[in-house]
């Protein structure tokens, strides 16, 4: 079920009303049933995959907590193998199989292993990582194993963040399902404003920009350099509004039910460095890779070449997490390279800053740093958006073509100049309300709520699928 669908506009009020009418002891069951229904609205049979993950990690958590030494590590390893195995089969098998086939054919050998004819389950990477983090935290002694199988299943399947996060930790979420929740008008108002702003970002801005982005990337060889650049900038805004819009709706929905979810975005496009960008963008995922991949490999507490290697491995795995495609791996490689290059150039940059006395103009330096970070992030988005490497290189080649067409008239595609002008207007509209997700104590939140709701109704529901559903 999509948040931006008419079905959800009926589903959530029914779930919420019934939740607060039920006695506390039945509420976990009601939320679990609602979550099952929500997920089964996509492909019903794939709930069996969720059931397998839940069963494995529920049992593994209890066995890990009750074991010591080698047995404890073996139970954790079993959980990791089961979770990663599900991802490998459903998300990466065809990608690996096709690349192995290419290597065999390049060597003049035959290769006849077929691809699997299966669809990628919605949100597989999200709920797999959330469940896996639970067993790791139990193993580390940071979390007691959950004994209630229904509560644990709800932890993995909680419908607001089931298919696209935020990826919550057991320490933050599990105890909330045991607590008694009372209906709160303040929580309702706060949650509705958060939801409304999420819908605004998704339905108005992201879906509004998607048409032009799709036209540009569908045929990059046939459009001008300026259209490719504008389409790429539009995509940077689209993906932020699409994904952070989902997070806002998830957080607001949970808040109405009395459940607190973590903020997943903190104005990432105002970052002054790539490192800062990753502390503001998709925070639940970046912190997951930091805690369970980067730090266990040694983080920055090792010799310099290993430190750089740890960064690169972490970001390339992050790219692969997003999709079984070389474009995502290159996207991760670029971000890893940005971070390593920043570390290498840190001392020379300080020397240059002292030489030109840029500390006397901190505002100008901050603007320069933010601009450079935004440019680097936007260029990397080309690989994230492109269907394959050929398309990504075609887009970049078109943008940097020496004889490219940069006339404003060449921005016009099938929709004339209206579409790019509308896109600029949507970006300006977003910029005007950029602080709202982080300061919801508005003087008149009801006005914003009503205006946004009217806008959504006028534009209609049943919009496009959220980008991160494919991960």
DRENKE-680339 format. One record per residue (C-alpha): residue in three letters; chain; x, z, y. Coordinates in Angstrom, 3 decimals. Each point is the difference from the previous one (the first is absolute). Layout:
REM DRENKE-680339
REC  resn  chain      east        up     north
REC   Ala      A         X         Z         Y
...
***
This chain:
REM DRENKE-680339
REC  resn  chain      east        up     north
REC   Unk      A     0.000     0.000     0.000
REC   Unk      A     1.336    -0.923     3.410
REC   Unk      A    -0.155     2.418     2.913
REC   Unk      A    -1.049    -2.915     2.223
REC   Unk      A    -3.071    -0.857    -2.080
REC   Unk      A    -3.690     0.733     0.298
REC   Unk      A     0.152     1.697    -3.417
REC   Unk      A     2.391     2.661     1.346
REC   Unk      A    -2.284     0.651     2.982
REC   Unk      A    -2.600     1.138    -2.556
REC   Unk      A     2.400     1.516    -2.548
REC   Unk      A     1.808     2.476     2.257
REC   Unk      A    -3.011     1.669     1.701
REC   Unk      A    -1.580     0.507    -3.437
REC   Unk      A     3.241     1.453    -1.408
REC   Unk      A     0.573     2.233     3.005
REC   Unk      A    -3.558     1.334     0.225
REC   Unk      A    -0.208     0.739    -3.728
REC   Unk      A     3.452     1.614     0.064
REC   Unk      A    -1.017     2.635     2.535
REC   Unk      A    -3.384     0.601    -1.661
REC   Unk      A     1.574     0.711    -3.392
REC   Unk      A     1.334     3.437    -0.994
REC   Unk      A     3.780     0.262     0.236
REC   Unk      A     0.503     0.008    -3.782
REC   Unk      A    -1.499    -3.494    -0.351
REC   Unk      A     1.645    -1.676     2.969
REC   Unk      A     3.176    -1.067    -1.798
REC   Unk      A    -2.118    -1.776    -2.613
REC   Unk      A    -2.076    -1.764     2.638
REC   Unk      A     3.120    -1.229     1.829
REC   Unk      A     1.550    -1.137    -3.282
REC   Unk      A    -3.116    -1.961    -0.961
REC   Unk      A    -0.145    -1.522     3.485
REC   Unk      A     3.680    -0.957    -0.251
REC   Unk      A    -0.576    -1.651    -3.392
REC   Unk      A    -2.917    -1.982     1.421
REC   Unk      A     2.048    -0.969     3.063
REC   Unk      A     2.893    -1.304    -2.129
REC   Unk      A    -2.182    -1.694    -2.614
REC   Unk      A    -1.648    -2.072     2.736
REC   Unk      A     3.160    -2.175    -0.157
REC   Unk      A     0.781    -0.626    -3.704
REC   Unk      A    -1.748     2.638    -2.162
REC   Unk      A     2.248    -0.292    -3.056
REC   Unk      A     3.113     0.914     1.991
REC   Unk      A    -1.199     3.584     0.242
REC   Unk      A     1.436     0.296    -3.522
REC   Unk      A     3.489    -0.431     1.496
REC   Unk      A    -0.710     2.853     2.392
REC   Unk      A    -1.281     2.054    -2.909
REC   Unk      A     3.230    -0.606    -1.926
REC   Unk      A     2.172     1.032     2.960
REC   Unk      A    -2.093     3.119     0.613
REC   Unk      A     0.076     1.074    -3.649
REC   Unk      A     3.765    -0.524    -0.359
REC   Unk      A     0.956     1.863     3.179
REC   Unk      A    -2.525     2.813    -0.480
REC   Unk      A     1.461     0.763    -3.438
REC   Unk      A     3.573    -0.604     1.171
REC   Unk      A    -0.395     2.473     2.873
REC   Unk      A    -1.120     2.785    -2.323
REC   Unk      A     2.736    -0.774    -2.554
REC   Unk      A     2.696    -0.156     2.684
REC   Unk      A    -1.050     3.347     1.453
REC   Unk      A     0.060     1.629    -3.425
REC   Unk      A     3.367    -1.401    -1.059
REC   Unk      A     3.652     0.500     0.840
REC   Unk      A     3.232    -1.954    -0.257
REC   Unk      A     0.071    -3.271    -1.864
REC   Unk      A    -3.672     0.076    -1.019
REC   Unk      A    -1.004     0.412     3.636
REC   Unk      A     2.003    -3.092     0.975
REC   Unk      A    -1.414    -1.981    -2.916
REC   Unk      A    -3.578     0.717     1.070
REC   Unk      A     0.819    -1.115     3.553
REC   Unk      A     1.664    -3.134    -1.377
REC   Unk      A    -3.125    -0.749    -2.056
REC   Unk      A    -2.114     0.235     3.158
REC   Unk      A     2.365    -2.279     1.927
REC   Unk      A     0.100    -2.575    -2.818
REC   Unk      A    -3.794    -0.012    -0.315
REC   Unk      A    -0.568    -0.445     3.746
REC   Unk      A     2.750    -2.544     0.564
REC   Unk      A    -1.057    -1.766    -3.202
REC   Unk      A    -3.508    -0.547     1.344
REC   Unk      A     1.472    -1.473     3.191
REC   Unk      A     2.431    -2.154    -1.992
REC   Unk      A    -2.737    -1.521    -2.145
REC   Unk      A    -2.681    -0.590     2.594
REC   Unk      A     2.078    -0.664     3.099
REC   Unk      A     3.461    -1.226    -0.988
REC   Unk      A    -0.197    -1.594    -3.449
REC   Unk      A    -0.872    -3.497     1.196
REC   Unk      A     2.592     0.159     2.792
REC   Unk      A     2.776     1.059    -2.384
REC   Unk      A    -1.141    -2.451    -2.662
REC   Unk      A     0.004    -2.936     2.408
REC   Unk      A     3.461     0.821     1.342
REC   Unk      A     1.425     0.402    -3.498
REC   Unk      A    -1.536    -3.338    -0.882
REC   Unk      A     1.691    -1.596     3.008
REC   Unk      A     3.371     1.380    -1.120
REC   Unk      A    -0.490    -1.349    -3.526
REC   Unk      A    -0.990    -3.431     1.273
REC   Unk      A     2.958    -0.059     2.409
REC   Unk      A     2.249     0.636    -3.009
REC   Unk      A    -1.673    -2.816    -1.912
REC   Unk      A    -1.790     2.350    -2.412
REC   Unk      A    -3.644     0.041    -0.976
REC   Unk      A    -2.210     2.954     0.882
REC   Unk      A    -3.527     0.289    -1.322
REC   Unk      A    -1.223     3.534     0.809
REC   Unk      A    -3.266    -0.440     1.949
REC   Unk      A    -1.170     1.935     3.036
REC   Unk      A    -2.715     2.611    -0.376
REC   Unk      A    -3.380    -1.198     1.224
REC   Unk      A    -0.969     3.251     1.726
REC   Unk      A    -0.949     0.928     3.536
REC   Unk      A     1.864     2.691     1.917
REC   Unk      A    -2.196     3.124     0.176
REC   Unk      A    -0.940     0.994     3.543
REC   Unk      A     2.307     2.639     1.482
REC   Unk      A     2.032     0.380    -3.213
REC   Unk      A     3.248     0.907     1.750
REC   Unk      A    -1.670     2.619     2.180
REC   Unk      A    -1.723     2.110    -2.626
REC   Unk      A     2.916    -0.437    -2.436
REC   Unk      A     2.451     1.398     2.555
REC   Unk      A    -2.346     2.849     0.904
REC   Unk      A    -0.412     1.014    -3.642
REC   Unk      A     3.724    -0.358    -0.696
REC   Unk      A     0.929     2.205     2.961
REC   Unk      A    -2.102     2.768    -1.548
REC   Unk      A     2.029     0.192    -3.217
REC   Unk      A     3.272    -0.144     1.939
REC   Unk      A    -1.088     2.894     2.225
REC   Unk      A    -1.070     2.040    -3.039
REC   Unk      A     3.402    -0.707    -1.579
REC   Unk      A     1.793     1.128     3.169
REC   Unk      A    -1.999     3.222     0.048
REC   Unk      A    -1.662    -0.787     3.330
REC   Unk      A    -3.506    -0.190    -1.483
REC   Unk      A    -1.947     1.773    -2.722
REC   Unk      A    -1.517    -2.296    -2.621
REC   Unk      A    -3.697    -0.598     0.622
REC   Unk      A    -2.016     1.417    -2.935
REC   Unk      A    -3.386    -1.430     1.029
REC   Unk      A    -0.105    -3.580    -1.377
REC   Unk      A    -2.841    -1.016     2.334
REC   Unk      A     1.807     1.234     3.114
REC   Unk      A     3.160    -1.811    -1.068
REC   Unk      A    -1.963    -3.214    -0.600
REC   Unk      A    -1.527     0.391     3.479
REC   Unk      A     3.484     0.476     1.475
REC   Unk      A     1.008    -3.429    -1.342
REC   Unk      A    -3.355    -1.696     0.636
REC   Unk      A    -1.247     1.481     3.307
REC   Unk      A    -1.799    -3.056     1.352
REC   Unk      A     1.000     0.013     3.717
REC   Unk      A     3.705    -0.472    -0.842
REC   Unk      A    -0.280    -1.355    -3.546
REC   Unk      A     0.905    -3.649     0.572
REC   Unk      A     2.266     0.011     3.064
REC   Unk      A     1.169     3.514     0.688
REC   Unk      A     1.224     2.103     1.642
REC   Unk      A     1.998     0.980    -3.099
REC   Unk      A    -0.614     3.741    -0.104
REC   Unk      A     2.072     2.700    -1.697
REC   Unk      A    -1.578     2.511    -2.352
REC   Unk      A     1.079     2.921     2.215
REC   Unk      A    -2.024    -1.382     2.904
REC   Unk      A    -3.148    -1.211    -1.760
REC   Unk      A    -0.719     1.758    -3.299
REC   Unk      A    -0.786     3.424     1.436
REC   Unk      A    -2.507    -1.537     2.428
REC   Unk      A    -2.283    -1.049    -2.868
REC   Unk      A    -0.169     3.640    -1.127
REC   Unk      A    -0.862     1.349     3.459
REC   Unk      A    -3.563     0.504     1.182
REC   Unk      A    -0.855    -2.446     2.765
REC   Unk      A    -2.638     0.532     2.657
REC   Unk      A    -1.593    -2.730     2.065
REC   Unk      A     1.509    -0.163     3.482
REC   Unk      A    -1.371    -1.940     2.967
REC   Unk      A     3.486     0.006     1.528
REC   Unk      A     1.436    -1.541    -3.187
REC   Unk      A    -2.856    -2.517    -0.044
REC   Unk      A     0.663    -1.057     3.587
REC   Unk      A     3.770    -0.166    -0.504
REC   Unk      A    -0.408    -1.926    -3.249
REC   Unk      A    -2.507    -2.478     1.412
REC   Unk      A     2.230    -0.786     2.976
REC   Unk      A     2.943    -0.503    -2.355
REC   Unk      A    -2.107    -2.273    -2.238
REC   Unk      A    -1.316    -1.940     2.975
REC   Unk      A     3.492    -0.612     1.318
REC   Unk      A     1.098    -1.125    -3.462
REC   Unk      A    -2.884    -2.460    -0.160
REC   Unk      A     0.869    -1.202     3.487
REC   Unk      A     3.584    -0.733    -1.014
REC   Unk      A    -1.016    -1.695    -3.248
REC   Unk      A    -3.195    -1.895     0.838
REC   Unk      A     0.651    -0.839     3.645
REC   Unk      A     3.772    -0.381     0.303
REC   Unk      A     1.443    -0.702    -3.483
REC   Unk      A    -2.784    -2.298    -1.198
REC   Unk      A    -0.107    -1.619     3.439
REC   Unk      A     3.698    -0.929    -0.212
REC   Unk      A    -0.061    -0.963    -3.691
REC   Unk      A    -1.518    -3.446     0.563
REC   Unk      A     2.810    -1.204     2.247
REC   Unk      A     2.691     1.564    -2.196
REC   Unk      A    -1.430    -1.725    -3.066
REC   Unk      A    -0.101    -3.380     1.733
REC   Unk      A     3.647     0.329     1.061
REC   Unk      A     1.334     1.172    -3.359
REC   Unk      A    -2.106    -2.411    -2.063
REC   Unk      A     1.824    -2.997     1.506
REC   Unk      A     3.139     1.151     1.871
REC   Unk      A     1.506    -3.504    -0.080
REC   Unk      A    -2.880    -1.373     2.044
REC   Unk      A    -0.149     2.447     2.894
REC   Unk      A     2.160     0.563     3.058
REC   Unk      A     2.780     2.538     0.442
REC   Unk      A    -2.046     2.015     2.456
REC   Unk      A    -2.981     0.054    -2.395
REC   Unk      A     2.277     1.298    -2.788
REC   Unk      A     1.385     2.710     2.271
REC   Unk      A    -3.425     1.052     1.288
REC   Unk      A    -1.397    -0.055    -3.545
REC   Unk      A     2.841     2.254    -1.149
REC   Unk      A    -0.564     2.425     2.899
REC   Unk      A    -3.716    -0.051    -0.778
REC   Unk      A     0.784     0.881    -3.617
REC   Unk      A     2.098     2.984     1.085
REC   Unk      A    -3.050     1.302     1.864
REC   Unk      A    -2.380    -1.038    -2.795
REC   Unk      A     1.817     1.868    -2.758
REC   Unk      A     0.326     3.128     2.127
REC   Unk      A    -3.700    -0.008     0.902
REC   Unk      A    -1.061    -0.937    -3.522
REC   Unk      A     1.997     2.705    -1.777
REC   Unk      A    -0.135     2.769     2.591
REC   Unk      A    -3.706    -0.807     0.401
REC   Unk      A    -0.494     0.704    -3.705
REC   Unk      A     1.970     3.246     0.321
REC   Unk      A    -2.113     1.067     2.982
REC   Unk      A    -3.226    -0.631    -1.930
REC   Unk      A     1.365     1.856    -3.040
REC   Unk      A     1.134     2.986     2.093
REC   Unk      A    -3.263     0.117     1.954
REC   Unk      A    -2.145    -0.297    -3.126
REC   Unk      A     1.907     2.799    -1.741
REC   Unk      A    -0.128     2.134     3.156
REC   Unk      A    -3.802    -0.082     0.036
REC   Unk      A     0.076     1.317    -3.578
REC   Unk      A     2.355     2.778     1.096
REC   Unk      A     3.075    -1.564    -1.653
REC   Unk      A     3.184    -0.468     2.048
REC   Unk      A     2.137    -3.088    -0.622
REC   Unk      A     3.386    -0.657     1.593
REC   Unk      A     0.466    -2.358     2.941
REC   Unk      A     1.541    -3.233    -1.276
REC   Unk      A     0.941    -1.635     3.319
REC   Unk      A     1.344     1.366     3.279
REC   Unk      A     0.227    -2.916     2.458
REC   Unk      A     2.769    -1.772    -1.966
REC   Unk      A     0.405    -2.907     2.402
REC   Unk      A     1.276     2.388     2.685
REC   Unk      A     3.017     0.907    -2.156
REC   Unk      A     3.469    -0.194     1.519
REC   Unk      A     1.758    -0.725    -3.303
REC   Unk      A    -0.735    -1.221    -3.513
REC   Unk      A     0.587     3.522    -1.293
REC   Unk      A    -2.606     1.335     2.417
REC   Unk      A    -2.358    -2.837    -0.961
REC   Unk      A     0.050     1.176    -3.619
REC   Unk      A    -0.766     3.555     1.079
REC   Unk      A    -3.151    -1.348     1.680
REC   Unk      A    -1.140    -2.863    -2.286
REC   Unk      A    -1.779     0.627    -3.333
REC   Unk      A     1.340     3.539     0.086
REC   Unk      A    -1.390     0.976    -3.392
REC   Unk      A     1.910    -2.816    -1.733
REC   Unk      A     3.253     0.302     1.960
REC   Unk      A     0.078     3.753    -0.679
REC   Unk      A    -0.759    -0.681    -3.707
REC   Unk      A     3.022    -2.281    -0.331
REC   Unk      A     2.119     2.440     2.000
REC   Unk      A    -0.893     2.979    -2.218
REC   Unk      A    -0.089    -1.692    -3.411
REC   Unk      A     2.530    -2.843     0.282
REC   Unk      A     2.381     0.311     2.969
REC   Unk      A     0.784     3.727    -0.156
REC   Unk      A     0.334     0.169    -3.834
REC   Unk      A     2.563    -2.845     0.226
REC   Unk      A     2.034     2.137     2.404
REC   Unk      A    -1.465    -1.084     3.339
REC   Unk      A     2.630     0.278     2.732
REC   Unk      A     1.887     2.818    -1.777
REC   Unk      A     2.359    -2.444    -1.722
REC   Unk      A     2.880    -2.275     1.021
REC   Unk      A    -0.902    -2.607     2.551
REC   Unk      A    -0.207    -3.045    -2.289
REC   Unk      A    -2.336     1.885    -2.349
REC   Unk      A    -2.095     1.141     2.936
REC   Unk      A    -0.478    -3.606     1.065
REC   Unk      A    -0.776    -0.935    -3.592
REC   Unk      A    -2.615     2.743    -0.223
REC   Unk      A    -1.689    -1.319     3.114
REC   Unk      A    -0.023    -3.573    -1.281
REC   Unk      A    -1.310     0.902    -3.451
REC   Unk      A    -2.756     2.149     1.521
REC   Unk      A    -1.210    -2.726     2.333
REC   Unk      A     0.190    -2.792    -2.552
REC   Unk      A    -2.036     2.135    -2.401
REC   Unk      A    -2.432     0.640     2.850
REC   Unk      A    -0.282    -3.749     0.476
REC   Unk      A    -0.590    -0.519    -3.715
REC   Unk      A    -2.652     2.743     0.057
REC   Unk      A    -1.986    -2.136     2.435
REC   Unk      A    -0.131    -3.011    -2.275
REC   Unk      A     1.547    -1.976    -2.840
REC   Unk      A     1.465    -2.695     2.203
REC   Unk      A     3.468    -0.765     1.350
REC   Unk      A    -1.416     0.042     3.525
REC   Unk      A    -0.671     3.748    -0.260
REC   Unk      A     3.456     0.647    -1.415
REC   Unk      A     1.557    -1.905     2.924
REC   Unk      A    -2.212     1.955     2.406
REC   Unk      A     1.355     3.251    -1.462
REC   Unk      A     3.547    -1.396     0.048
REC   Unk      A    -0.333    -0.807     3.712
REC   Unk      A    -1.125     3.526     0.870
REC   Unk      A     2.811     1.465    -2.091
REC   Unk      A     2.455    -2.312     1.775
REC   Unk      A    -1.348     1.030     3.409
REC   Unk      A     0.622     3.674    -0.810
REC   Unk      A     3.484    -0.571    -1.401
REC   Unk      A     0.955    -2.197     2.972
REC   Unk      A    -1.216     2.706     2.391
REC   Unk      A     2.222     2.541    -1.754
REC   Unk      A     3.027    -2.325     0.072
REC   Unk      A    -0.471    -0.775     3.692
REC   Unk      A    -0.868     3.551     1.051
REC   Unk      A     3.463     0.929     1.303
REC   Unk      A     0.662    -3.355     1.779
REC   Unk      A    -3.480     0.199     1.556
REC   Unk      A     0.763     3.466     1.414
REC   Unk      A     3.291    -1.240     1.415
REC   Unk      A    -1.742    -2.963     1.622
REC   Unk      A    -2.748     2.254     1.404
REC   Unk      A     2.599     2.254     1.638
REC   Unk      A     1.873    -3.009     1.372
REC   Unk      A    -3.053    -1.518     1.667
REC   Unk      A    -1.401     3.458     0.850
REC   Unk      A    -3.399    -0.768    -1.466
REC   Unk      A    -0.731     3.737    -0.088
REC   Unk      A    -0.736    -0.297     3.713
REC   Unk      A    -3.005    -2.201    -0.821
REC   Unk      A    -1.597     1.716    -3.028
REC   Unk      A    -3.353    -1.691     0.561
REC   Unk      A     1.551    -3.463    -0.048
REC   Unk      A     2.043     0.807    -3.088
REC   Unk      A    -3.059     1.353    -1.787
REC   Unk      A    -1.940    -3.162     0.878
REC   Unk      A     2.856    -2.150    -1.335
REC   Unk      A     0.223     1.994    -3.246
REC   Unk      A    -3.740    -0.210    -0.544
REC   Unk      A    -0.040    -3.714     0.719
REC   Unk      A     2.849    -0.733    -2.415
REC   Unk      A    -1.612     2.118    -2.725
REC   Unk      A    -3.307    -1.804     0.454
REC   Unk      A     1.713    -3.404    -0.193
REC   Unk      A     1.837     0.898    -3.220
REC   Unk      A    -3.129     1.442    -1.630
REC   Unk      A    -2.082    -3.031     1.012
REC   Unk      A     2.529    -2.481    -1.393
REC   Unk      A     0.044     1.892    -3.297
REC   Unk      A    -3.808    -0.225    -0.132
REC   Unk      A     0.388    -3.762    -0.514
REC   Unk      A     1.184     0.646    -3.572
REC   Unk      A    -2.746     2.558    -0.560
REC   Unk      A    -2.729    -2.465     1.039
REC   Unk      A     1.364    -3.208    -1.529
REC   Unk      A    -1.293    -1.074    -3.404
REC   Unk      A     3.505    -0.890    -1.209
REC   Unk      A     3.563    -0.409     1.198
REC   Unk      A    -0.481    -3.669     0.912
REC   Unk      A    -2.866     0.882     2.312
REC   Unk      A     1.940     2.879     1.580
REC   Unk      A     3.017    -2.205     0.696
REC   Unk      A    -2.279    -2.720     1.346
REC   Unk      A    -1.553     2.447     2.472
REC   Unk      A     3.353     1.352     1.161
REC   Unk      A     1.470    -3.487     0.182
REC   Unk      A    -2.935    -1.116     2.117
REC   Unk      A     0.296     2.929     2.402
REC   Unk      A     3.732    -0.559     0.540
REC   Unk      A    -0.147    -3.799    -0.061
REC   Unk      A     2.197    -1.271     2.882
REC   Unk      A    -2.471    -2.744     0.917
REC   Unk      A    -3.100     2.133    -0.598
REC   Unk      A    -3.137    -0.463     2.060
REC   Unk      A    -0.482     2.996     2.290
REC   Unk      A    -2.748    -1.391     2.211
REC   Unk      A    -3.065     2.278     0.358
REC   Unk      A    -2.249    -2.909    -0.951
REC   Unk      A     1.560    -0.105    -3.476
REC   Unk      A    -1.426     3.451    -0.721
REC   Unk      A    -3.360    -1.645    -0.560
REC   Unk      A    -0.848    -0.518    -3.665
REC   Unk      A    -3.394    -0.731    -1.523
REC   Unk      A    -1.740     2.454     2.308
REC   Unk      A     1.548    -1.301     3.202
REC   Unk      A     1.492     2.485     2.470
REC   Unk      A    -2.799     2.502    -0.517
REC   Unk      A     1.543     1.572    -3.099
REC   Unk      A     3.463     0.814     1.410
REC   Unk      A    -1.532     1.220     3.256
REC   Unk      A    -2.396     2.196    -1.959
REC   Unk      A     2.958     1.306    -2.001
REC   Unk      A     1.856     1.004     3.162
REC   Unk      A    -3.161     1.700     1.232
REC   Unk      A    -0.352     1.968    -3.234
REC   Unk      A     3.630     1.151     0.190
REC   Unk      A    -0.512     1.171     3.583
REC   Unk      A    -3.188     1.782    -1.061
REC   Unk      A     1.904     1.748    -2.777
REC   Unk      A     2.819     0.958     2.385
REC   Unk      A    -2.521     1.539     2.391
REC   Unk      A    -1.220     2.354    -2.733
REC   Unk      A     3.330     0.515    -1.787
REC   Unk      A     0.109     3.782     0.395
REC   Unk      A    -3.466     0.664    -1.400
REC   Unk      A     0.947     0.680    -3.627
REC   Unk      A     2.456     2.679     1.130
REC   Unk      A    -2.053     1.703     2.701
REC   Unk      A    -3.644     0.081    -1.044
REC   Unk      A    -0.951     2.774     2.405
REC   Unk      A    -1.653    -2.546     2.267
REC   Unk      A    -2.185     0.971     2.922
REC   Unk      A    -2.851    -1.989    -1.484
REC   Unk      A     0.726    -0.980    -3.620
REC   Unk      A    -3.648    -0.874    -0.534
REC   Unk      A     0.271    -2.827     2.531
REC   Unk      A     2.948    -1.502    -1.872
REC   Unk      A    -1.821     0.488    -3.303
REC   Unk      A    -3.154    -1.757     1.207
REC   Unk      A     1.861    -2.894     1.631
REC   Unk      A     2.147    -0.600    -3.067
REC   Unk      A    -2.970     0.229    -2.357
REC   Unk      A    -1.932    -2.512     2.107
REC   Unk      A     3.003    -2.343    -0.016
REC   Unk      A     0.247     0.192    -3.784
REC   Unk      A    -3.744    -0.616    -0.401
REC   Unk      A     0.170    -3.022     2.298
REC   Unk      A     2.948    -1.445    -1.888
REC   Unk      A    -1.580     0.781    -3.356
REC   Unk      A     1.326     1.765    -3.076
REC   Unk      A     1.271    -1.331    -3.324
REC   Unk      A     3.230    -1.107     1.636
REC   Unk      A     3.287    -0.920    -1.604
REC   Unk      A     1.684     2.069    -2.679
REC   Unk      A     2.676     2.438     1.172
REC   Unk      A     3.506    -1.457    -0.343
REC   Unk      A     1.406     2.997    -1.877
REC   Unk      A    -2.668    -0.202    -2.724
REC   Unk      A     2.273    -2.504    -1.751
REC   Unk      A     2.672     2.685    -0.491
***
